[in-house]
Every structure is written in C-alpha cells, then in structure tokens.
Amino acid sequence: MEKQVDARGLACPQPVVITKKALEEIEKGKVVVIVDSEVARDNLVKLAKSLDCSVNVEESNGDYHINILKGEAVGLSKMVQETNGDFIILVTSQYMGKGSDELGGILMKGFFYALSESYNLPQAVIFMNSGVKLTVEGTEVLESLSVLESKGVEILSCGTCLDYFNLKDKLVKGGVTNMYTIVERLNEAKKVITI
C-alpha cells in the first residue's frame, strides 16, 4: 500500500503529525511525504527513524520527497495507545520563550497543537500568571485545549490570576483553581514541566 501526503506550506509540527497519522493507518507499505522546507524534511526523517521505519529523501524542484517504508514498525506500536502520564505542565505565560511576543504566540500555538496530538499526555495543564490568557475566549489554542480535555487532561486556571487580569467571566476552557490546590497537584506529580 502507498499513501501520499502533501505537507508543503504547513507550519511545524503539522507535517510530522499528519505523517504519523498516515503511518498509523497502514500496517505495511510506503508513505511519501512532500515538504518544502529543510526543517520539515529533517523532522520527518527523525520521525521515521524513531518509528523503526526505513527512510530516504529525494529533492525535486525545491521540494523534498520523503519516502517512508513501514514494515513491522516496532516503534509505532508503542505510540498508538494514548496514556495520561504522571506529569503536569505548568504554563506561566501566554508566550513561549523570551524575545518576540509574536513568535512566542506562534510557538505556544504549535506547542499545544503538538501536545494535543501526542500519545503521552499530562494529567493536567495548569495556567498561571499571563498563561491564563490562553484559556479565555478568542485565543488560538482553544481547539487544542478542547482536544486535550476530550482525552482526559484536566485544564486548570489560577483564579487569582484570572481576577488580576479581569478575565474570570471570559474563561471558556477548563476550571478555576486556587494556589492551595495548585501546590497539592504539583507536589503529587512525579514530574512538572514549566513553560
């Protein structure tokens, strides 16, 4: 069986996510992915290798054709089951990283999209400080947060933070929590990832 995926023009991490889905849809066969950036090419090669698939790349007219051959993909079988891990993600800003707020917003949107498509999910995502601005109406991560909620991930926003930014009545994803509960949840988690 052969599938073709045209991922030209798609922003990270979309080429990886749709390629992984295409590989999951076949037991054996070939997936040919077309991308137009070196970063996407390199990410797809890494994905194929991580899933124990053979891969080769051909360049044509500025596009990269990534040929991924799936046989008995040992690596893929361990990724198919979704699990909610023993970790919590603590989001302390509406932007990812420091420097450009515009870039930080793009990165945050990409992060939550990739997380919502992941198979190893956190128990909860806790939003604090300006991070609570991601859980209110009009933000670009709401769709990803909806997917995470549907997969059993608890979405919690700091009530004091929502009050500080006058956003409590605009909250549309998850529930409101307090500092005591946040501390308890962080203490109980085996791992906390702060972004």
Beta strands, then each sheet from edge to edge (+ up, - down):
strand 1: 2-6
strand 2: 29-35
strand 3: 54-60
strand 4: 63-70
strand 5: 83-84
strand 6: 87-91
strand 7: 120-121
strand 8: 124-127
strand 9: 154-158
strand 10: 175-177
strand 11: 191-194
sheet 1: 1+ 2+ 4- 3+
sheet 2: 5+ 7+
sheet 3: 10+ 9+ 8+ 6+ 11+
end
